[in-house]
Amino acid sequence: MDSKNSWLLDESGDVVIGKGITLADYDKTIAQRIQNKIALQYGEWFLHNQEGVRWFSVNDLPGVFGREVAEINLDTQIKEYIENDKDVERITEYKTNFTDKGDYKIDIGILTKNSEEIYF
């Protein structure tokens, strides 16, 4: 497998298998890698227990103030993961929607080191 490709994953994160394992193209490989890093809860993976996003608050901050602190904290962690990826030149778009129900939707655009723009 070429180091610029990875296995193609479906919406649930399972490997896509047809007449064999399907490989993702360069853009999809980068997007999948970043999405997987963002989805990882801090300390979840025993091989790298210092990796992951601290999705659950460590502070008991009430109301709107607590929500704003949580959102800023999450955004900072996520942007750091994206910016530190080996194939990312810079973030071109970053929009979030943090709902009262705890849903956190993220729209991301990046410029790769190959000068390609990717949105996911």
VMD Tcl script that builds the backbone (N, CA, C; Angstrom):
set m [mol new atoms 360]
animate dup $m
set s [atomselect $m all]
$s set {name element resname resid chain x y z} {
  {N N MET 1 A 0.850 -1.172 0.000}
  {CA C MET 1 A 0.000 0.000 0.000}
  {C C MET 1 A 0.897 1.235 0.000}
  {N N ASP 2 A 0.652 2.143 -0.905}
  {CA C ASP 2 A 1.376 3.404 -1.000}
  {C C ASP 2 A 1.165 4.193 0.290}
  {N N SER 3 A 2.209 4.829 0.809}
  {CA C SER 3 A 2.096 5.558 2.071}
  {C C SER 3 A 1.178 6.765 1.975}
  {N N LYS 4 A 0.817 7.178 0.756}
  {CA C LYS 4 A -0.089 8.306 0.595}
  {C C LYS 4 A -1.544 7.865 0.557}
  {N N ASN 5 A -1.802 6.572 0.657}
  {CA C ASN 5 A -3.161 6.057 0.641}
  {C C ASN 5 A -3.441 5.280 1.910}
  {N N SER 6 A -4.711 5.150 2.212}
  {CA C SER 6 A -5.125 4.310 3.332}
  {C C SER 6 A -6.386 3.583 2.912}
  {N N TRP 7 A -6.876 2.710 3.772}
  {CA C TRP 7 A -8.101 2.002 3.469}
  {C C TRP 7 A -9.258 2.980 3.484}
  {N N LEU 8 A -10.159 2.840 2.543}
  {CA C LEU 8 A -11.343 3.692 2.489}
  {C C LEU 8 A -12.306 3.256 3.578}
  {N N LEU 9 A -12.809 4.222 4.355}
  {CA C LEU 9 A -13.757 3.938 5.429}
  {C C LEU 9 A -15.131 4.446 5.051}
  {N N ASP 10 A -16.182 3.736 5.499}
  {CA C ASP 10 A -17.539 4.219 5.254}
  {C C ASP 10 A -17.933 5.183 6.370}
  {N N GLU 11 A -19.194 5.636 6.367}
  {CA C GLU 11 A -19.665 6.627 7.336}
  {C C GLU 11 A -19.540 6.157 8.793}
  {N N SER 12 A -19.606 4.846 9.010}
  {CA C SER 12 A -19.522 4.335 10.383}
  {C C SER 12 A -18.090 4.003 10.793}
  {N N GLY 13 A -17.132 4.224 9.893}
  {CA C GLY 13 A -15.731 3.983 10.210}
  {C C GLY 13 A -15.247 2.590 9.881}
  {N N ASP 14 A -16.087 1.795 9.195}
  {CA C ASP 14 A -15.690 0.444 8.804}
  {C C ASP 14 A -14.962 0.469 7.467}
  {N N VAL 15 A -14.029 -0.448 7.281}
  {CA C VAL 15 A -13.286 -0.553 6.035}
  {C C VAL 15 A -14.227 -1.001 4.920}
  {N N VAL 16 A -14.163 -0.318 3.770}
  {CA C VAL 16 A -14.989 -0.664 2.613}
  {C C VAL 16 A -14.349 -1.837 1.886}
  {N N ILE 17 A -15.111 -2.922 1.763}
  {CA C ILE 17 A -14.604 -4.119 1.099}
  {C C ILE 17 A -15.549 -4.472 -0.036}
  {N N GLY 18 A -14.998 -4.550 -1.234}
  {CA C GLY 18 A -15.748 -4.995 -2.406}
  {C C GLY 18 A -15.136 -6.311 -2.829}
  {N N LYS 19 A -14.369 -6.280 -3.906}
  {CA C LYS 19 A -13.606 -7.457 -4.338}
  {C C LYS 19 A -12.204 -7.381 -3.747}
  {N N GLY 20 A -12.139 -6.830 -2.597}
  {CA C GLY 20 A -10.888 -6.597 -1.896}
  {C C GLY 20 A -11.072 -5.326 -1.098}
  {N N ILE 21 A -10.041 -4.888 -0.433}
  {CA C ILE 21 A -10.123 -3.652 0.340}
  {C C ILE 21 A -9.884 -2.485 -0.601}
  {N N THR 22 A -10.773 -1.505 -0.552}
  {CA C THR 22 A -10.684 -0.327 -1.402}
  {C C THR 22 A -9.769 0.700 -0.747}
  {N N LEU 23 A -8.876 1.278 -1.540}
  {CA C LEU 23 A -7.981 2.309 -1.030}
  {C C LEU 23 A -8.581 3.685 -1.263}
  {N N ALA 24 A -8.351 4.572 -0.329}
  {CA C ALA 24 A -8.790 5.961 -0.455}
  {C C ALA 24 A -7.735 6.729 -1.241}
  {N N ASP 25 A -8.169 7.774 -1.941}
  {CA C ASP 25 A -7.206 8.621 -2.628}
  {C C ASP 25 A -6.522 9.544 -1.603}
  {N N TYR 26 A -5.575 10.327 -2.071}
  {CA C TYR 26 A -4.756 11.185 -1.205}
  {C C TYR 26 A -5.614 12.124 -0.354}
  {N N ASP 27 A -6.577 12.808 -0.973}
  {CA C ASP 27 A -7.428 13.756 -0.244}
  {C C ASP 27 A -8.242 13.057 0.836}
  {N N LYS 28 A -8.848 11.937 0.471}
  {CA C LYS 28 A -9.686 11.200 1.416}
  {C C LYS 28 A -8.835 10.620 2.550}
  {N N THR 29 A -7.615 10.208 2.247}
  {CA C THR 29 A -6.707 9.682 3.272}
  {C C THR 29 A -6.441 10.742 4.338}
  {N N ILE 30 A -6.167 11.969 3.913}
  {CA C ILE 30 A -5.905 13.063 4.850}
  {C C ILE 30 A -7.154 13.361 5.670}
  {N N ALA 31 A -8.299 13.487 5.005}
  {CA C ALA 31 A -9.554 13.787 5.703}
  {C C ALA 31 A -9.888 12.706 6.725}
  {N N GLN 32 A -9.762 11.440 6.341}
  {CA C GLN 32 A -10.054 10.339 7.261}
  {C C GLN 32 A -9.117 10.344 8.464}
  {N N ARG 33 A -7.831 10.605 8.226}
  {CA C ARG 33 A -6.860 10.622 9.319}
  {C C ARG 33 A -7.214 11.722 10.328}
  {N N ILE 34 A -7.554 12.897 9.830}
  {CA C ILE 34 A -7.898 14.011 10.721}
  {C C ILE 34 A -9.207 13.722 11.455}
  {N N GLN 35 A -10.208 13.202 10.737}
  {CA C GLN 35 A -11.482 12.870 11.378}
  {C C GLN 35 A -11.286 11.832 12.479}
  {N N ASN 36 A -10.457 10.838 12.238}
  {CA C ASN 36 A -10.193 9.818 13.260}
  {C C ASN 36 A -9.491 10.413 14.478}
  {N N LYS 37 A -8.540 11.307 14.254}
  {CA C LYS 37 A -7.850 11.945 15.372}
  {C C LYS 37 A -8.819 12.781 16.209}
  {N N ILE 38 A -9.699 13.510 15.523}
  {CA C ILE 38 A -10.659 14.360 16.221}
  {C C ILE 38 A -11.665 13.522 17.013}
  {N N ALA 39 A -12.060 12.381 16.481}
  {CA C ALA 39 A -13.056 11.533 17.138}
  {C C ALA 39 A -12.503 10.784 18.345}
  {N N LEU 40 A -11.194 10.699 18.465}
  {CA C LEU 40 A -10.578 9.947 19.553}
  {C C LEU 40 A -10.689 10.713 20.865}
  {N N GLN 41 A -11.255 10.087 21.868}
  {CA C GLN 41 A -11.330 10.669 23.209}
  {C C GLN 41 A -9.947 10.594 23.859}
  {N N TYR 42 A -9.530 11.656 24.524}
  {CA C TYR 42 A -8.227 11.700 25.184}
  {C C TYR 42 A -8.055 10.488 26.101}
  {N N GLY 43 A -6.942 9.785 25.948}
  {CA C GLY 43 A -6.632 8.644 26.786}
  {C C GLY 43 A -7.328 7.352 26.390}
  {N N GLU 44 A -8.121 7.375 25.315}
  {CA C GLU 44 A -8.908 6.210 24.914}
  {C C GLU 44 A -8.044 5.076 24.358}
  {N N TRP 45 A -7.012 5.409 23.605}
  {CA C TRP 45 A -6.211 4.388 22.944}
  {C C TRP 45 A -5.014 4.051 23.814}
  {N N PHE 46 A -4.929 2.819 24.271}
  {CA C PHE 46 A -3.911 2.427 25.235}
  {C C PHE 46 A -2.485 2.541 24.694}
  {N N LEU 47 A -2.305 2.478 23.378}
  {CA C LEU 47 A -0.957 2.589 22.822}
  {C C LEU 47 A -0.445 4.028 22.820}
  {N N HIS 48 A -1.369 4.974 22.779}
  {CA C HIS 48 A -1.022 6.402 22.801}
  {C C HIS 48 A -2.021 7.109 23.704}
  {N N ASN 49 A -1.909 6.868 25.007}
  {CA C ASN 49 A -2.924 7.406 25.913}
  {C C ASN 49 A -2.827 8.917 26.145}
  {N N GLN 50 A -1.869 9.583 25.543}
  {CA C GLN 50 A -1.788 11.038 25.615}
  {C C GLN 50 A -2.380 11.693 24.366}
  {N N GLU 51 A -2.937 10.880 23.458}
  {CA C GLU 51 A -3.551 11.377 22.226}
  {C C GLU 51 A -5.051 11.545 22.425}
  {N N GLY 52 A -5.652 12.369 21.605}
  {CA C GLY 52 A -7.097 12.516 21.596}
  {C C GLY 52 A -7.556 13.878 22.082}
  {N N VAL 53 A -8.815 14.158 21.828}
  {CA C VAL 53 A -9.443 15.417 22.217}
  {C C VAL 53 A -10.128 15.211 23.566}
  {N N ARG 54 A -10.002 16.168 24.433}
  {CA C ARG 54 A -10.686 16.106 25.736}
  {C C ARG 54 A -12.133 16.563 25.525}
  {N N TRP 55 A -12.949 15.625 25.030}
  {CA C TRP 55 A -14.337 15.939 24.701}
  {C C TRP 55 A -15.188 16.208 25.928}
  {N N PHE 56 A -14.834 15.629 27.054}
  {CA C PHE 56 A -15.627 15.810 28.258}
  {C C PHE 56 A -14.937 16.805 29.163}
  {N N SER 57 A -15.711 17.721 29.699}
  {CA C SER 57 A -15.182 18.815 30.497}
  {C C SER 57 A -14.516 18.307 31.771}
  {N N VAL 58 A -13.455 18.972 32.146}
  {CA C VAL 58 A -12.809 18.678 33.417}
  {C C VAL 58 A -13.173 19.740 34.447}
  {N N ASN 59 A -13.857 20.789 34.019}
  {CA C ASN 59 A -14.278 21.864 34.915}
  {C C ASN 59 A -15.791 21.819 35.069}
  {N N ASP 60 A -16.274 22.237 36.214}
  {CA C ASP 60 A -17.718 22.329 36.446}
  {C C ASP 60 A -18.138 23.779 36.271}
  {N N LEU 61 A -18.091 24.265 35.050}
  {CA C LEU 61 A -18.451 25.647 34.772}
  {C C LEU 61 A -19.900 25.700 34.304}
  {N N PRO 62 A -20.759 26.391 35.010}
  {CA C PRO 62 A -22.181 26.401 34.681}
  {C C PRO 62 A -22.544 27.391 33.579}
  {N N GLY 63 A -23.718 27.173 32.981}
  {CA C GLY 63 A -24.351 28.128 32.083}
  {C C GLY 63 A -23.574 28.444 30.828}
  {N N VAL 64 A -23.850 29.629 30.302}
  {CA C VAL 64 A -23.277 30.074 29.042}
  {C C VAL 64 A -21.761 30.192 29.138}
  {N N PHE 65 A -21.245 30.662 30.259}
  {CA C PHE 65 A -19.801 30.811 30.416}
  {C C PHE 65 A -19.101 29.467 30.255}
  {N N GLY 66 A -19.641 28.454 30.914}
  {CA C GLY 66 A -19.067 27.119 30.811}
  {C C GLY 66 A -19.113 26.590 29.402}
  {N N ARG 67 A -20.200 26.854 28.699}
  {CA C ARG 67 A -20.347 26.405 27.311}
  {C C ARG 67 A -19.312 27.082 26.417}
  {N N GLU 68 A -19.135 28.400 26.600}
  {CA C GLU 68 A -18.167 29.130 25.780}
  {C C GLU 68 A -16.740 28.653 26.047}
  {N N VAL 69 A -16.416 28.389 27.300}
  {CA C VAL 69 A -15.080 27.887 27.631}
  {C C VAL 69 A -14.877 26.519 27.000}
  {N N ALA 70 A -15.898 25.650 27.096}
  {CA C ALA 70 A -15.807 24.310 26.510}
  {C C ALA 70 A -15.606 24.396 25.002}
  {N N GLU 71 A -16.349 25.281 24.335}
  {CA C GLU 71 A -16.238 25.406 22.887}
  {C C GLU 71 A -14.865 25.937 22.479}
  {N N ILE 72 A -14.371 26.925 23.172}
  {CA C ILE 72 A -13.035 27.468 22.871}
  {C C ILE 72 A -11.974 26.392 23.093}
  {N N ASN 73 A -12.099 25.649 24.175}
  {CA C ASN 73 A -11.147 24.584 24.490}
  {C C ASN 73 A -11.157 23.516 23.406}
  {N N LEU 74 A -12.338 23.072 22.981}
  {CA C LEU 74 A -12.438 22.059 21.930}
  {C C LEU 74 A -11.867 22.579 20.621}
  {N N ASP 75 A -12.250 23.799 20.244}
  {CA C ASP 75 A -11.750 24.380 18.991}
  {C C ASP 75 A -10.226 24.446 18.987}
  {N N THR 76 A -9.642 24.855 20.093}
  {CA C THR 76 A -8.184 24.961 20.188}
  {C C THR 76 A -7.522 23.607 19.986}
  {N N GLN 77 A -8.045 22.577 20.656}
  {CA C GLN 77 A -7.478 21.230 20.525}
  {C C GLN 77 A -7.600 20.710 19.095}
  {N N ILE 78 A -8.776 20.887 18.516}
  {CA C ILE 78 A -9.037 20.362 17.170}
  {C C ILE 78 A -8.171 21.077 16.137}
  {N N LYS 79 A -8.085 22.390 16.221}
  {CA C LYS 79 A -7.251 23.145 15.290}
  {C C LYS 79 A -5.783 22.729 15.410}
  {N N GLU 80 A -5.341 22.471 16.634}
  {CA C GLU 80 A -3.951 22.036 16.841}
  {C C GLU 80 A -3.699 20.692 16.155}
  {N N TYR 81 A -4.637 19.752 16.291}
  {CA C TYR 81 A -4.507 18.464 15.609}
  {C C TYR 81 A -4.405 18.654 14.097}
  {N N ILE 82 A -5.262 19.502 13.556}
  {CA C ILE 82 A -5.278 19.724 12.109}
  {C C ILE 82 A -3.973 20.368 11.653}
  {N N GLU 83 A -3.569 21.430 12.322}
  {CA C GLU 83 A -2.364 22.165 11.929}
  {C C GLU 83 A -1.087 21.332 12.063}
  {N N ASN 84 A -1.084 20.367 12.966}
  {CA C ASN 84 A 0.101 19.526 13.175}
  {C C ASN 84 A 0.132 18.294 12.288}
  {N N ASP 85 A -0.879 18.111 11.449}
  {CA C ASP 85 A -0.880 16.963 10.544}
  {C C ASP 85 A 0.213 17.153 9.497}
  {N N LYS 86 A 0.900 16.078 9.178}
  {CA C LYS 86 A 2.061 16.142 8.279}
  {C C LYS 86 A 1.731 16.605 6.867}
  {N N ASP 87 A 0.472 16.475 6.432}
  {CA C ASP 87 A 0.096 16.860 5.073}
  {C C ASP 87 A -0.674 18.173 4.986}
  {N N VAL 88 A -0.859 18.859 6.102}
  {CA C VAL 88 A -1.645 20.092 6.120}
  {C C VAL 88 A -0.735 21.315 6.085}
  {N N GLU 89 A -0.993 22.166 5.117}
  {CA C GLU 89 A -0.280 23.444 5.030}
  {C C GLU 89 A -0.928 24.459 5.974}
  {N N ARG 90 A -2.270 24.577 5.870}
  {CA C ARG 90 A -2.989 25.503 6.750}
  {C C ARG 90 A -4.492 25.215 6.697}
  {N N ILE 91 A -5.194 25.720 7.679}
  {CA C ILE 91 A -6.652 25.634 7.725}
  {C C ILE 91 A -7.207 26.794 6.913}
  {N N THR 92 A -8.115 26.507 5.983}
  {CA C THR 92 A -8.727 27.563 5.175}
  {C C THR 92 A -10.147 27.889 5.629}
  {N N GLU 93 A -10.789 26.941 6.307}
  {CA C GLU 93 A -12.152 27.155 6.798}
  {C C GLU 93 A -12.336 26.338 8.068}
  {N N TYR 94 A -12.975 26.943 9.051}
  {CA C TYR 94 A -13.258 26.227 10.289}
  {C C TYR 94 A -14.530 26.818 10.886}
  {N N LYS 95 A -15.613 26.055 10.822}
  {CA C LYS 95 A -16.901 26.503 11.366}
  {C C LYS 95 A -17.434 25.417 12.287}
  {N N THR 96 A -17.948 25.854 13.432}
  {CA C THR 96 A -18.529 24.894 14.364}
  {C C THR 96 A -19.939 25.315 14.740}
  {N N ASN 97 A -20.700 24.326 15.169}
  {CA C ASN 97 A -22.033 24.576 15.699}
  {C C ASN 97 A -22.166 23.725 16.948}
  {N N PHE 98 A -22.123 24.367 18.090}
  {CA C PHE 98 A -22.182 23.709 19.389}
  {C C PHE 98 A -23.589 23.918 19.929}
  {N N THR 99 A -24.406 22.866 19.977}
  {CA C THR 99 A -25.810 23.010 20.377}
  {C C THR 99 A -25.991 22.777 21.874}
  {N N ASP 100 A -27.151 23.188 22.365}
  {CA C ASP 100 A -27.479 22.991 23.775}
  {C C ASP 100 A -27.603 21.514 24.133}
  {N N LYS 101 A -27.826 20.666 23.135}
  {CA C LYS 101 A -27.958 19.224 23.372}
  {C C LYS 101 A -26.596 18.530 23.409}
  {N N GLY 102 A -25.535 19.285 23.206}
  {CA C GLY 102 A -24.194 18.711 23.247}
  {C C GLY 102 A -23.670 18.270 21.888}
  {N N ASP 103 A -24.438 18.498 20.827}
  {CA C ASP 103 A -23.962 18.163 19.485}
  {C C ASP 103 A -22.895 19.168 19.073}
  {N N TYR 104 A -21.892 18.679 18.376}
  {CA C TYR 104 A -20.785 19.525 17.963}
  {C C TYR 104 A -20.476 19.222 16.504}
  {N N LYS 105 A -20.970 20.067 15.602}
  {CA C LYS 105 A -20.759 19.869 14.170}
  {C C LYS 105 A -19.597 20.747 13.728}
  {N N ILE 106 A -18.706 20.161 12.938}
  {CA C ILE 106 A -17.523 20.890 12.490}
  {C C ILE 106 A -17.422 20.804 10.971}
  {N N ASP 107 A -17.255 21.944 10.324}
  {CA C ASP 107 A -16.960 22.004 8.888}
  {C C ASP 107 A -15.530 22.513 8.754}
  {N N ILE 108 A -14.709 21.733 8.058}
  {CA C ILE 108 A -13.288 22.042 7.977}
  {C C ILE 108 A -12.852 22.124 6.519}
  {N N GLY 109 A -12.033 23.105 6.220}
  {CA C GLY 109 A -11.368 23.219 4.930}
  {C C GLY 109 A -9.881 23.361 5.178}
  {N N ILE 110 A -9.087 22.622 4.421}
  {CA C ILE 110 A -7.634 22.715 4.583}
  {C C ILE 110 A -6.959 22.840 3.229}
  {N N LEU 111 A -5.781 23.392 3.249}
  {CA C LEU 111 A -4.903 23.419 2.087}
  {C C LEU 111 A -3.790 22.428 2.398}
  {N N THR 112 A -3.615 21.434 1.506}
  {CA C THR 112 A -2.585 20.421 1.739}
  {C C THR 112 A -1.226 20.944 1.299}
  {N N LYS 113 A -0.199 20.237 1.666}
  {CA C LYS 113 A 1.155 20.617 1.238}
  {C C LYS 113 A 1.331 20.416 -0.259}
  {N N ASN 114 A 0.387 19.694 -0.901}
  {CA C ASN 114 A 0.380 19.540 -2.362}
  {C C ASN 114 A -0.473 20.610 -3.018}
  {N N SER 115 A -0.857 21.648 -2.275}
  {CA C SER 115 A -1.668 22.769 -2.752}
  {C C SER 115 A -3.067 22.357 -3.203}
  {N N GLU 116 A -3.613 21.318 -2.613}
  {CA C GLU 116 A -4.981 20.893 -2.898}
  {C C GLU 116 A -5.861 21.334 -1.744}
  {N N GLU 117 A -7.089 21.796 -2.067}
  {CA C GLU 117 A -8.036 22.168 -1.020}
  {C C GLU 117 A -8.970 21.007 -0.769}
  {N N ILE 118 A -9.198 20.715 0.518}
  {CA C ILE 118 A -10.067 19.625 0.936}
  {C C ILE 118 A -11.072 20.189 1.930}
  {N N TYR 119 A -12.336 19.805 1.751}
  {CA C TYR 119 A -13.401 20.194 2.675}
  {C C TYR 119 A -14.074 18.948 3.219}
  {N N PHE 120 A -14.288 18.914 4.503}
  {CA C PHE 120 A -15.000 17.788 5.113}
  {C C PHE 120 A -15.681 18.246 6.377}
}
mol reanalyze $m
mol bondsrecalc $m
mol representation Tube
mol addrep $m
